[in-house]
Amino acid sequence: MNPRRLALLLLLASTPLSAQTISTSPPATRSAPQPLPITDSIPAARDVPYPGGAMTLEVDARDTARGIFVIKQRIPVTNAGPMVLLYPEWLPGNHAPRGPIEKLAGLHFSADGKPIAWKRDDVDVYAFHIVVPEGTKAIEASFQYLTPTAGDQGRIVMTPDMLNLQWNATALYPAGYFTRRIPVKATLTLPEGWTAATAMRPASQQGSVIRYQETDFETLVDAPVFAGRNVRQERLSDDVYLNIVADRPEQLAATPEQIAPHRNLVTQATKLFGAQHYDRYDFLLALSDRQGGIGLEHHRSSENGVGASYFTDWAGAVGDRDLLPHEYTHSWNGKFRRGADLFTPDFRTPMRNSLLWVYEGQTQFWGYVLAARSGLLTRAEALDALALVAGGLDIRTGRQWRPLIDTTDDPIMSARRPKGWTSWQRSEDYYNEGLLIWLDADSLIRQLSGGKRSLDDFARAFFGVQDRDWGQLPYRFEDVVATLDQVQPHDWTAFLRERLERPADKAPLDGFTRGGYRLAYTDQPTPFFSANEKDRKVTDLSWSGGLTLDNDGKISGVAWGSAAFDVGLTVGSQIISVNGRSYSGEEIKGAVKSAKGGRTGIRLLVKNANLFREVDLNWTQGLRYPRLQRSGGGAASLDALLTPLK
């Protein structure tokens, strides 16, 4: 011990306690401030005409090498003083606040050639405050929209050969008005030699500069543009067009036999719904391995992005052939009829998704039905597609704690980011489980009515009203129930609430069993399953041990409670070897097949980050793939559902 420290201790020990000085800290304190109030200084939307007249919007899309849209905008004004300009945030069809505000750059405002300062709102980052000078007739705005140049920045929307312009990404609008009351004139400048397709009608075109007819801002945002150097248009009916844009001209080589079912799609949809809710409809279809895929509905058009070989490898593209029927159905379901809590006056007001099980769930249902009725899918392919849907939901154990209705908020909560345990967390299950609910409803209506009525009757009664009206007709839960009851009396409130609002152990598969089929598992995949697996570039063992892997053995999915789950396999881990042999999709399938009926599982070497470990996958039931099998004799109502209307 240090001598000086020892002397100090001895001194303290010889001093009476009363003479020692004891140091005490002041009592602990905790500051408790009050929060600053949040003041909403952005005018609420009013259903009155915008007083300034038509905005002008000029979009220069020629910088395809760098993927930059250059924008100039003129916004008429009638009063000096504070003004708020908004960038669209809540976008129809996205079911969430997805406006790409982070890609807006170089923002500059001016009036009469003099710059105007701007300030982003303290709370709403999509809002910009300016002060309009006295005597100003219009505000000039200029900025760029910097599109993603790599997949990790977002969806690629511009390549040297094509582009996808969504007007909401390239425009501001004045706060305080319903967007349908704000007039706008848009101009688009394309690279030389390019052709554009959109639901908007041109007022004039000079070279590569297209000036569109005046419309309102809501309609403009609902009318995106596909454009490119390799374009083909097919007329599917008097007022429906298929506009195809491709990476290369040879990819446009669709045969008459391939175009025919696209024409049949229009015919079958019109017969189904009994009305049309557009003056003209444009399918926008991109065939590309560079531009990002998409499926997004609009009232008089749809954005559809598939692989470049959609026509040239028709059999291999079978998994894409329900896309156009799905998006086309949205013209009726989602655009014309939409949930009352989903209709908003502008692109700032939050959307509420409680009725997406109708909006997307029934559209998913009709997408497969119309694909089969039109011939885009054979009946066998449609059944195999439905089997894959049902099989995927059959192992979605998350329904044990999370009811389907809660998944309608998933687009807002998760923004479609990848999940580690999708089968337990659930995802946007209102699509496919919604499909199963409507399949159940169709089979029940057919049973109760002795085959006289079906969900076709609901479609005509609910969506097939007010022919050629392309406004919006909102609905509530009670309206859905009332129309179902009109078609076939039943306790539809209890039917729907049981399936929507309560957790369950099993997927709602009654539509298959009542429709003459059952979900079964066999050791051979269906052709549809194999094509889907190849297109996704995965080995799908979801029902054969509970995991999905990419071509390098990296795990992209693990089913909760499966054999893979039990040995600690997780998304992101990589299988290096299978029973001592280097990983390949065929190797692990062969091992699963060989282990069937045995007492030992499959030995895997697994890498997670820089750690390696060996595990025994205890799965001895062999390969299992979902398919639908006929149950019982006689006619099946599911077959009737997939039969074309006459």
C-alpha positions as CSV (number, residue, x, y, z in Angstrom):
1,M,0.0,0.0,0.0
2,N,1.1,3.5,-0.7
3,P,2.6,5.0,2.6
4,R,0.8,8.3,2.2
5,R,-2.5,6.5,1.8
6,L,-1.8,4.4,4.9
7,A,-1.0,7.5,7.0
8,L,-4.3,9.1,5.9
9,L,-6.3,6.0,6.9
10,L,-4.7,5.9,10.4
11,L,-5.4,9.6,10.9
12,L,-9.1,9.1,10.0
13,A,-9.3,6.1,12.4
14,S,-8.0,8.2,15.3
15,T,-10.4,11.1,14.8
16,P,-13.8,11.0,16.5
17,L,-16.7,10.4,14.1
18,S,-18.4,13.7,15.2
19,A,-15.3,15.6,14.1
20,Q,-15.1,14.0,10.7
21,T,-16.6,16.0,7.8
22,I,-19.1,13.8,5.8
23,S,-19.7,15.0,2.2
24,T,-23.2,14.5,0.9
25,S,-24.5,15.1,-2.7
26,P,-27.6,17.3,-3.2
27,P,-30.7,15.3,-3.7
28,A,-31.1,13.9,-7.3
29,T,-33.4,16.0,-9.6
30,R,-35.1,15.2,-12.9
31,S,-36.1,18.0,-15.3
32,A,-39.6,17.6,-16.7
33,P,-40.1,19.9,-19.7
34,Q,-43.3,20.2,-21.6
35,P,-43.3,19.5,-25.4
36,L,-43.7,22.3,-27.9
37,P,-47.2,22.2,-29.4
38,I,-47.5,20.8,-33.0
39,T,-49.2,23.4,-35.1
40,D,-50.6,22.4,-38.5
41,S,-50.2,25.4,-40.7
42,I,-51.1,23.6,-43.9
43,P,-54.6,24.5,-45.2
44,A,-57.1,21.6,-45.3
45,A,-58.4,20.5,-48.7
46,R,-61.6,22.2,-49.8
47,D,-63.9,21.1,-52.6
48,V,-63.7,24.4,-54.4
49,P,-62.0,25.3,-57.7
50,Y,-58.4,26.5,-57.5
51,P,-58.8,30.2,-58.2
52,G,-55.5,30.8,-60.1
53,G,-56.3,28.8,-63.2
54,A,-54.4,26.0,-64.8
55,M,-50.8,25.1,-63.6
56,T,-48.3,24.2,-66.3
57,L,-46.0,21.3,-65.9
58,E,-43.0,20.6,-68.2
59,V,-41.1,17.4,-67.8
60,D,-37.9,16.9,-69.7
61,A,-37.1,13.1,-69.9
62,R,-34.2,13.1,-72.3
63,D,-31.4,12.4,-69.7
64,T,-31.9,8.7,-69.9
65,A,-28.1,8.0,-69.4
66,R,-28.2,9.4,-65.9
67,G,-31.9,8.7,-65.1
68,I,-32.9,12.4,-64.4
69,F,-36.2,14.1,-65.0
70,V,-35.9,17.9,-65.3
71,I,-39.0,19.7,-64.2
72,K,-40.3,23.3,-64.7
73,Q,-43.7,24.2,-63.2
74,R,-45.7,27.4,-63.3
75,I,-48.4,27.8,-60.6
76,P,-50.8,30.7,-61.0
77,V,-51.6,32.7,-57.9
78,T,-54.2,35.4,-57.0
79,N,-53.1,36.6,-53.6
80,A,-49.8,37.7,-52.0
81,G,-48.7,36.2,-48.7
82,P,-48.0,32.7,-47.3
83,M,-48.6,29.7,-49.6
84,V,-48.0,26.0,-49.2
85,L,-47.0,23.7,-52.0
86,L,-47.2,19.9,-51.5
87,Y,-45.4,17.0,-53.0
88,P,-47.7,13.9,-53.3
89,E,-47.2,11.6,-50.4
90,W,-50.2,9.2,-50.1
91,L,-50.5,7.6,-53.5
92,P,-53.5,5.6,-54.7
93,G,-52.7,1.9,-55.3
94,N,-49.7,2.1,-52.9
95,H,-51.9,1.9,-49.8
96,A,-49.2,3.8,-47.9
97,P,-47.2,7.1,-47.9
98,R,-44.8,6.2,-50.7
99,G,-44.2,9.6,-52.4
100,P,-40.4,9.5,-53.2
101,I,-39.7,12.9,-51.7
102,E,-36.0,12.0,-51.1
103,K,-35.4,12.0,-54.8
104,L,-36.6,15.5,-55.3
105,A,-33.5,17.8,-55.7
106,G,-32.4,21.2,-56.9
107,L,-35.7,22.9,-55.8
108,H,-35.9,26.6,-56.7
109,F,-38.8,29.0,-56.6
110,S,-39.1,32.4,-58.3
111,A,-41.5,35.1,-59.3
112,D,-41.0,37.6,-62.1
113,G,-37.4,36.3,-62.3
114,K,-36.6,36.9,-58.7
115,P,-35.9,34.0,-56.3
116,I,-38.3,33.2,-53.5
117,A,-37.0,31.5,-50.3
118,W,-38.7,28.3,-49.2
119,K,-38.9,26.4,-46.0
120,R,-39.8,22.8,-45.5
121,D,-42.6,22.3,-42.9
122,D,-41.4,21.3,-39.5
123,V,-43.8,18.4,-39.3
124,D,-44.9,17.4,-42.8
125,V,-41.7,17.0,-44.8
126,Y,-43.7,16.9,-48.0
127,A,-44.8,20.5,-47.6
128,F,-43.0,23.7,-48.7
129,H,-43.8,27.1,-47.3
130,I,-43.2,30.2,-49.4
131,V,-44.3,33.8,-49.3
132,V,-45.8,35.1,-52.5
133,P,-44.7,38.7,-53.3
134,E,-47.2,41.5,-54.0
135,G,-48.3,41.7,-57.6
136,T,-47.2,38.2,-58.4
137,K,-49.3,36.4,-61.1
138,A,-47.5,33.0,-60.9
139,I,-44.8,31.1,-59.1
140,E,-42.2,29.4,-61.1
141,A,-40.7,26.2,-59.7
142,S,-37.9,24.1,-61.0
143,F,-36.3,20.9,-59.7
144,Q,-35.1,17.5,-60.7
145,Y,-36.4,14.0,-60.0
146,L,-33.4,11.8,-59.6
147,T,-34.6,8.3,-60.5
148,P,-32.8,5.2,-59.0
149,T,-29.7,4.2,-60.8
150,A,-29.3,0.9,-58.9
151,G,-31.8,-1.5,-57.4
152,D,-30.9,-0.7,-53.8
153,Q,-32.1,2.9,-54.4
154,G,-35.6,1.8,-55.4
155,R,-37.3,0.6,-58.6
156,I,-35.5,1.5,-61.8
157,V,-37.8,3.6,-63.9
158,M,-35.5,5.0,-66.7
159,T,-33.1,3.1,-69.0
160,P,-31.5,4.0,-72.3
161,D,-34.4,2.2,-74.0
162,M,-37.5,3.0,-72.0
163,L,-39.0,5.0,-69.1
164,N,-41.9,4.9,-66.7
165,L,-43.1,8.5,-65.8
166,Q,-45.4,8.8,-62.8
167,W,-46.5,12.4,-62.8
168,N,-46.8,12.5,-59.0
169,A,-43.0,12.1,-58.7
170,T,-42.4,15.2,-60.9
171,A,-45.0,17.8,-59.7
172,L,-46.0,20.0,-56.8
173,Y,-49.6,21.2,-56.1
174,P,-51.1,24.0,-54.0
175,A,-52.4,23.0,-50.6
176,G,-56.0,23.8,-49.6
177,Y,-57.9,22.2,-52.5
178,F,-59.3,18.8,-53.6
179,T,-56.8,17.7,-56.3
180,R,-59.7,17.1,-58.7
181,R,-60.3,20.9,-58.6
182,I,-56.8,21.9,-59.6
183,P,-56.4,22.2,-63.4
184,V,-53.1,21.4,-65.0
185,K,-51.5,21.3,-68.5
186,A,-48.6,18.9,-68.8
187,T,-45.9,18.7,-71.4
188,L,-43.4,15.9,-71.9
189,T,-40.2,16.0,-73.9
190,L,-38.8,12.6,-74.9
191,P,-35.6,11.4,-76.5
192,E,-35.7,11.6,-80.3
193,G,-37.5,8.7,-81.9
194,W,-39.3,7.6,-78.8
195,T,-43.0,6.8,-78.6
196,A,-45.2,7.4,-75.5
197,A,-48.3,5.6,-74.2
198,T,-50.7,6.9,-71.6
199,A,-54.4,7.4,-70.8
200,M,-53.8,11.1,-71.4
201,R,-54.7,12.4,-74.8
202,P,-52.2,14.7,-76.6
203,A,-53.4,18.2,-77.6
204,S,-50.4,18.5,-79.9
205,Q,-47.0,17.1,-80.7
206,Q,-44.0,18.7,-82.3
207,G,-41.2,16.2,-82.7
208,S,-40.4,14.8,-79.3
209,V,-42.4,17.4,-77.4
210,I,-45.9,16.2,-76.4
211,R,-48.4,18.7,-75.0
212,Y,-51.3,17.0,-73.3
213,Q,-54.9,18.2,-73.0
214,E,-55.8,20.2,-69.9
215,T,-57.0,18.0,-67.1
216,D,-57.1,18.1,-63.3
217,F,-54.2,17.1,-61.0
218,E,-56.0,14.0,-59.7
219,T,-56.5,12.7,-63.2
220,L,-53.0,13.6,-64.2
221,V,-51.5,11.6,-61.4
222,D,-53.8,8.7,-62.4
223,A,-52.4,8.7,-65.9
224,P,-48.7,7.6,-65.9
225,V,-46.6,7.3,-69.1
226,F,-44.6,4.4,-70.6
227,A,-42.3,5.4,-73.4
228,G,-39.4,4.0,-75.3
229,R,-37.7,3.4,-78.6
230,N,-39.2,-0.1,-79.1
231,V,-43.0,0.2,-78.9
232,R,-45.9,-1.8,-80.3
233,Q,-49.6,-1.1,-79.9
234,E,-52.4,-3.7,-80.2
235,R,-56.1,-2.7,-80.3
236,L,-58.0,-5.1,-78.0
237,S,-61.4,-3.6,-78.5
238,D,-63.0,-0.4,-79.7
239,D,-61.7,1.4,-76.6
240,V,-59.0,-0.8,-75.0
241,Y,-55.4,-0.8,-76.2
242,L,-52.3,-2.9,-75.3
243,N,-49.2,-0.7,-75.4
244,I,-46.0,-2.8,-75.3
245,V,-42.5,-1.3,-74.6
246,A,-39.5,-3.6,-74.8
247,D,-35.7,-3.6,-74.2
248,R,-35.2,-4.8,-77.8
249,P,-37.4,-4.8,-80.9
250,E,-37.4,-8.6,-81.3
251,Q,-39.1,-8.9,-77.9
252,L,-42.2,-7.3,-79.3
253,A,-42.8,-10.4,-81.5
254,A,-46.1,-11.4,-80.0
255,T,-48.0,-13.9,-82.1
256,P,-51.7,-13.6,-83.0
257,E,-52.3,-16.6,-80.7
258,Q,-50.7,-14.7,-77.8
259,I,-52.6,-11.5,-78.5
260,A,-55.9,-13.4,-78.7
261,P,-56.3,-14.1,-75.0
262,H,-55.6,-10.5,-74.2
263,R,-58.5,-9.6,-76.4
264,N,-60.6,-12.2,-74.7
265,L,-59.7,-10.6,-71.4
266,V,-61.5,-7.5,-72.3
267,T,-64.5,-9.4,-73.6
268,Q,-64.7,-11.6,-70.5
269,A,-64.3,-8.7,-68.1
270,T,-67.0,-6.7,-69.9
271,K,-69.4,-9.7,-69.7
272,L,-68.6,-10.2,-66.1
273,F,-69.1,-6.7,-64.8
274,G,-71.7,-5.5,-67.4
275,A,-70.3,-2.0,-67.5
276,Q,-67.1,-0.1,-68.2
277,H,-65.7,2.7,-66.1
278,Y,-63.4,4.4,-68.6
279,D,-63.8,6.2,-71.9
280,R,-60.6,4.5,-73.1
281,Y,-58.3,2.1,-71.4
282,D,-54.6,1.6,-72.0
283,F,-52.6,-1.3,-70.7
284,L,-49.0,-0.1,-70.3
285,L,-46.8,-3.2,-70.5
286,A,-43.0,-3.1,-70.2
287,L,-41.0,-6.1,-71.2
288,S,-37.7,-5.5,-69.6
289,D,-34.9,-7.1,-67.6
290,R,-33.5,-3.7,-66.7
291,Q,-36.5,-1.5,-65.8
292,G,-38.1,-2.6,-62.5
293,G,-41.2,-4.7,-62.6
294,I,-44.5,-3.2,-61.5
295,G,-48.2,-3.8,-61.2
296,L,-50.1,-0.6,-60.4
297,E,-53.7,0.1,-61.1
298,H,-55.2,3.3,-62.5
299,H,-58.7,4.2,-63.6
300,R,-58.1,4.2,-67.3
301,S,-54.8,2.5,-67.5
302,S,-52.4,0.2,-65.6
303,E,-48.6,0.0,-65.2
304,N,-47.4,-3.5,-65.8
305,G,-43.8,-4.6,-65.8
306,V,-42.7,-8.2,-66.6
307,G,-39.6,-10.0,-67.9
308,A,-38.3,-9.3,-71.3
309,S,-39.3,-12.8,-72.5
310,Y,-43.0,-12.5,-71.7
311,F,-43.9,-13.3,-75.4
312,T,-40.7,-15.0,-76.6
313,D,-40.8,-17.5,-73.7
314,W,-44.5,-17.8,-73.3
315,A,-44.5,-21.0,-71.3
316,G,-41.8,-19.7,-69.0
317,A,-43.8,-16.5,-68.3
318,V,-46.9,-18.4,-67.0
319,G,-46.5,-16.8,-63.6
320,D,-46.9,-13.3,-65.1
321,R,-50.1,-14.0,-67.0
322,D,-52.5,-13.1,-64.2
323,L,-51.0,-9.6,-63.9
324,L,-53.0,-7.8,-66.6
325,P,-56.3,-9.4,-65.5
326,H,-55.6,-8.3,-61.9
327,E,-54.8,-4.7,-62.8
328,Y,-57.6,-4.4,-65.3
329,T,-60.1,-5.6,-62.7
330,H,-59.0,-2.6,-60.6
331,S,-60.7,-0.2,-63.0
332,W,-63.9,-1.6,-61.4
333,N,-62.7,-2.7,-58.0
334,G,-60.4,-0.1,-56.3
335,K,-60.7,2.8,-58.7
336,F,-64.5,3.1,-59.4
337,R,-65.7,1.3,-56.3
338,R,-63.3,1.9,-53.4
339,G,-63.5,1.7,-49.6
340,A,-65.0,4.9,-48.1
341,D,-62.1,5.2,-45.7
342,L,-59.6,4.9,-48.6
343,F,-61.0,7.9,-50.6
344,T,-59.1,11.1,-49.9
345,P,-59.4,14.6,-51.3
346,D,-55.7,15.1,-51.9
347,F,-52.4,13.3,-51.7
348,R,-51.6,14.5,-48.1
349,T,-54.6,13.0,-46.2
350,P,-53.8,9.6,-44.8
351,M,-55.6,6.6,-46.4
352,R,-57.2,3.9,-44.2
353,N,-57.0,0.4,-45.6
354,S,-59.7,-1.5,-43.7
355,L,-61.4,-2.7,-46.9
356,L,-58.4,-3.9,-48.8
357,W,-59.7,-7.5,-48.5
358,V,-62.3,-6.3,-51.1
359,Y,-60.1,-3.9,-53.0
360,E,-57.2,-6.3,-53.4
361,G,-58.6,-9.6,-52.2
362,Q,-61.5,-9.8,-54.6
363,T,-59.3,-8.4,-57.4
364,Q,-56.8,-11.2,-56.8
365,F,-59.8,-13.6,-57.1
366,W,-61.0,-12.1,-60.3
367,G,-57.5,-11.8,-61.7
368,Y,-57.1,-15.6,-61.7
369,V,-60.7,-16.2,-62.8
370,L,-60.4,-13.9,-65.7
371,A,-57.0,-15.2,-66.6
372,A,-58.6,-18.7,-67.0
373,R,-61.7,-17.5,-68.7
374,S,-59.7,-15.5,-71.2
375,G,-57.2,-18.2,-72.0
376,L,-54.2,-16.4,-70.6
377,L,-54.0,-19.4,-68.3
378,T,-55.3,-22.8,-69.1
379,R,-57.7,-24.3,-66.5
380,A,-55.0,-26.6,-65.3
381,E,-52.6,-23.7,-64.9
382,A,-55.2,-21.7,-63.0
383,L,-55.8,-24.6,-60.7
384,D,-52.1,-25.0,-60.1
385,A,-51.7,-21.3,-59.4
386,L,-54.5,-21.5,-56.9
387,A,-52.9,-24.5,-55.3
388,L,-49.7,-22.6,-54.8
389,V,-51.7,-19.7,-53.2
390,A,-53.5,-22.1,-50.9
391,G,-50.3,-24.0,-50.0
392,G,-48.5,-20.9,-49.1
393,L,-51.3,-19.8,-46.8
394,D,-51.6,-23.3,-45.3
395,I,-48.2,-22.8,-43.6
396,R,-48.8,-19.2,-42.7
397,T,-49.0,-19.8,-38.9
398,G,-49.2,-16.1,-38.1
399,R,-52.9,-16.3,-38.4
400,Q,-52.9,-17.9,-35.0
401,W,-52.3,-14.5,-33.4
402,R,-52.9,-12.0,-36.1
403,P,-56.3,-11.8,-37.8
404,L,-56.5,-11.1,-41.5
405,I,-58.0,-7.6,-41.1
406,D,-54.9,-6.5,-39.3
407,T,-52.7,-7.2,-42.3
408,T,-54.4,-4.4,-44.3
409,D,-52.2,-2.0,-42.3
410,D,-49.1,-3.9,-43.4
411,P,-48.2,-1.6,-46.3
412,I,-48.0,1.3,-43.9
413,M,-46.2,-0.5,-41.2
414,S,-43.6,-2.5,-43.1
415,A,-43.4,-0.6,-46.5
416,R,-42.9,-4.0,-48.1
417,R,-39.5,-4.4,-46.6
418,P,-38.2,-8.0,-46.3
419,K,-39.1,-9.9,-43.2
420,G,-37.2,-12.6,-41.4
421,W,-40.2,-14.6,-40.3
422,T,-43.0,-13.8,-42.8
423,S,-45.0,-17.0,-42.0
424,W,-45.3,-15.9,-38.4
425,Q,-45.3,-12.1,-38.8
426,R,-47.7,-12.3,-41.8
427,S,-47.5,-9.8,-44.6
428,E,-50.1,-8.4,-47.0
429,D,-52.2,-11.5,-46.7
430,Y,-55.4,-9.6,-47.6
431,Y,-54.4,-10.3,-51.2
432,N,-54.3,-14.1,-51.3
433,E,-56.3,-14.9,-48.1
434,G,-58.8,-12.4,-49.4
435,L,-58.9,-14.5,-52.6
436,L,-59.7,-17.6,-50.6
437,I,-62.5,-15.8,-48.7
438,W,-64.1,-14.8,-52.0
439,L,-63.7,-18.3,-53.4
440,D,-65.4,-19.5,-50.3
441,A,-68.2,-17.0,-50.8
442,D,-68.6,-18.0,-54.5
443,S,-68.9,-21.7,-53.7
444,L,-71.4,-21.0,-50.9
445,I,-73.6,-18.9,-53.1
446,R,-73.6,-21.6,-55.7
447,Q,-74.4,-24.2,-53.1
448,L,-77.2,-22.2,-51.4
449,S,-78.8,-21.2,-54.8
450,G,-78.6,-24.6,-56.3
451,G,-76.1,-23.3,-58.9
452,K,-78.4,-20.5,-60.1
453,R,-76.2,-17.7,-58.7
454,S,-72.5,-17.0,-58.0
455,L,-70.1,-14.2,-57.3
456,D,-70.6,-13.1,-60.9
457,D,-73.9,-11.8,-59.8
458,F,-72.3,-9.8,-57.0
459,A,-69.8,-8.4,-59.5
460,R,-72.5,-7.1,-61.8
461,A,-74.6,-5.7,-58.9
462,F,-71.7,-4.1,-57.0
463,F,-69.3,-2.9,-59.8
464,G,-71.4,-3.0,-62.9
465,V,-73.4,0.2,-62.2
466,Q,-73.3,3.6,-63.8
467,D,-71.8,2.5,-67.1
468,R,-68.9,4.7,-68.3
469,D,-68.7,6.6,-65.0
470,W,-64.9,6.9,-64.2
471,G,-65.4,8.9,-61.0
472,Q,-65.5,7.2,-57.6
473,L,-68.3,5.4,-55.8
474,P,-67.2,4.7,-52.2
475,Y,-68.6,1.8,-50.1
476,R,-68.6,0.6,-46.6
477,F,-68.6,-2.9,-45.0
478,E,-72.4,-2.8,-44.8
479,D,-72.7,-2.1,-48.5
480,V,-70.7,-5.3,-49.3
481,V,-72.9,-7.3,-47.0
482,A,-76.1,-5.8,-48.4
483,T,-75.2,-6.7,-52.0
484,L,-74.2,-10.2,-51.0
485,D,-77.5,-10.7,-49.3
486,Q,-79.3,-9.3,-52.4
487,V,-77.5,-12.0,-54.5
488,Q,-78.1,-14.8,-51.9
489,P,-79.7,-14.4,-48.5
490,H,-77.3,-15.6,-45.7
491,D,-75.7,-14.2,-42.6
492,W,-72.8,-12.6,-44.5
493,T,-71.9,-10.3,-41.6
494,A,-71.0,-13.4,-39.5
495,F,-69.4,-15.1,-42.5
496,L,-67.0,-12.2,-43.1
497,R,-66.3,-11.2,-39.6
498,E,-65.4,-14.8,-38.7
499,R,-62.8,-14.9,-41.5
500,L,-61.5,-11.3,-41.2
501,E,-61.5,-10.5,-37.5
502,R,-60.6,-13.7,-35.6
503,P,-57.4,-15.6,-35.4
504,A,-57.5,-19.2,-36.8
505,D,-55.4,-22.3,-37.0
506,K,-56.0,-23.0,-40.7
507,A,-56.4,-21.1,-43.9
508,P,-60.0,-20.7,-45.2
509,L,-60.0,-23.6,-47.7
510,D,-63.7,-24.3,-47.8
511,G,-64.0,-22.8,-51.2
512,F,-62.0,-25.7,-52.6
513,T,-63.7,-28.5,-50.8
514,R,-67.2,-27.1,-51.5
515,G,-66.1,-26.5,-55.0
516,G,-65.1,-30.1,-55.7
517,Y,-61.4,-30.0,-54.9
518,R,-59.0,-30.5,-52.0
519,L,-55.5,-29.2,-51.3
520,A,-53.1,-32.1,-51.4
521,Y,-49.3,-32.6,-51.4
522,T,-47.4,-34.9,-53.7
523,D,-43.7,-35.5,-54.4
524,Q,-43.9,-34.0,-57.9
525,P,-44.3,-30.2,-58.5
526,T,-46.9,-29.0,-60.9
527,P,-45.7,-27.4,-64.1
528,F,-46.8,-24.0,-62.8
529,F,-44.9,-24.5,-59.5
530,S,-41.7,-25.4,-61.5
531,A,-42.0,-22.4,-63.7
532,N,-42.6,-20.1,-60.7
533,E,-39.6,-21.6,-58.9
534,K,-37.4,-21.1,-62.0
535,D,-38.6,-17.5,-62.5
536,R,-37.9,-16.7,-58.8
537,K,-34.5,-18.4,-59.1
538,V,-35.0,-20.4,-55.9
539,T,-35.3,-23.9,-54.6
540,D,-38.6,-23.9,-52.7
541,L,-38.8,-26.5,-50.0
542,S,-41.4,-24.6,-48.0
543,W,-43.4,-27.8,-47.5
544,S,-40.3,-30.1,-47.5
545,G,-38.6,-29.1,-44.3
546,G,-39.6,-25.4,-44.4
547,L,-37.0,-23.4,-46.2
548,T,-36.5,-21.5,-49.5
549,L,-33.0,-21.0,-50.9
550,D,-31.4,-19.1,-53.8
551,N,-29.0,-20.6,-56.3
552,D,-26.1,-20.1,-54.0
553,G,-27.7,-21.7,-51.0
554,K,-28.5,-18.5,-49.2
555,I,-31.7,-19.0,-47.2
556,S,-34.5,-16.5,-48.3
557,G,-37.3,-18.0,-46.2
558,V,-37.9,-20.2,-43.2
559,A,-41.3,-21.4,-42.1
560,W,-42.1,-20.8,-38.4
561,G,-42.3,-24.0,-36.5
562,S,-40.8,-26.1,-39.4
563,A,-38.0,-28.6,-39.2
564,A,-35.7,-25.8,-40.6
565,F,-36.9,-23.5,-37.8
566,D,-36.3,-26.2,-35.1
567,V,-32.6,-26.4,-36.0
568,G,-32.0,-22.7,-35.9
569,L,-31.9,-21.9,-39.6
570,T,-32.6,-18.3,-40.5
571,V,-33.0,-16.0,-43.4
572,G,-29.5,-14.8,-44.6
573,S,-27.7,-17.9,-43.5
574,Q,-26.1,-20.0,-46.3
575,I,-26.0,-23.7,-46.8
576,I,-22.5,-24.7,-47.9
577,S,-22.8,-28.4,-48.2
578,V,-25.5,-31.2,-48.1
579,N,-24.5,-34.5,-46.6
580,G,-20.9,-33.6,-47.3
581,R,-21.4,-32.5,-50.9
582,S,-21.3,-28.9,-52.2
583,Y,-24.7,-27.2,-52.2
584,S,-26.9,-27.1,-55.2
585,G,-30.7,-27.0,-55.6
586,E,-30.7,-30.5,-57.1
587,E,-28.4,-31.8,-54.3
588,I,-30.6,-30.7,-51.5
589,K,-33.7,-32.0,-53.3
590,G,-32.1,-35.3,-53.8
591,A,-31.1,-35.5,-50.1
592,V,-34.7,-34.7,-49.1
593,K,-36.0,-37.4,-51.4
594,S,-33.5,-39.9,-50.1
595,A,-34.3,-39.2,-46.5
596,K,-37.9,-40.1,-46.9
597,G,-39.1,-42.8,-44.5
598,G,-35.7,-43.1,-42.9
599,R,-34.5,-42.5,-39.3
600,T,-31.9,-39.9,-40.0
601,G,-32.2,-36.4,-41.4
602,I,-30.0,-34.4,-43.7
603,R,-26.6,-33.1,-42.6
604,L,-26.0,-29.5,-43.5
605,L,-23.0,-27.3,-43.2
606,V,-24.3,-23.8,-42.5
607,K,-22.5,-20.4,-42.7
608,N,-23.9,-17.4,-40.8
609,A,-21.6,-14.3,-41.2
610,N,-18.1,-15.8,-40.5
611,L,-19.4,-18.7,-38.3
612,F,-19.8,-22.3,-39.5
613,R,-21.9,-25.0,-37.9
614,E,-23.3,-28.4,-38.8
615,V,-26.9,-29.2,-38.3
616,D,-29.2,-32.2,-38.9
617,L,-32.3,-31.2,-40.6
618,N,-34.8,-33.7,-39.2
619,W,-37.1,-34.1,-42.1
620,T,-38.0,-37.6,-43.4
621,Q,-41.3,-36.9,-45.2
622,G,-39.7,-36.4,-48.6
623,L,-40.5,-33.8,-51.2
624,R,-44.0,-32.2,-50.9
625,Y,-45.6,-29.8,-53.4
626,P,-49.1,-28.4,-53.3
627,R,-51.7,-29.2,-55.9
628,L,-55.5,-29.4,-56.2
629,Q,-57.1,-32.8,-56.6
630,R,-60.7,-33.5,-57.5
631,S,-62.7,-34.8,-54.5
632,G,-65.9,-36.7,-55.4
633,G,-67.6,-37.1,-58.7
634,G,-69.9,-34.9,-60.6
635,A,-69.5,-31.3,-61.7
636,A,-67.3,-29.1,-59.5
637,S,-68.4,-25.5,-58.9
638,L,-64.7,-24.4,-59.1
639,D,-64.6,-25.7,-62.7
640,A,-67.8,-23.7,-63.5
641,L,-66.1,-20.6,-62.0
642,L,-63.2,-20.9,-64.4
643,T,-65.4,-21.5,-67.4
644,P,-65.6,-18.6,-69.9
645,L,-68.9,-16.6,-70.0
646,K,-71.0,-16.9,-73.1
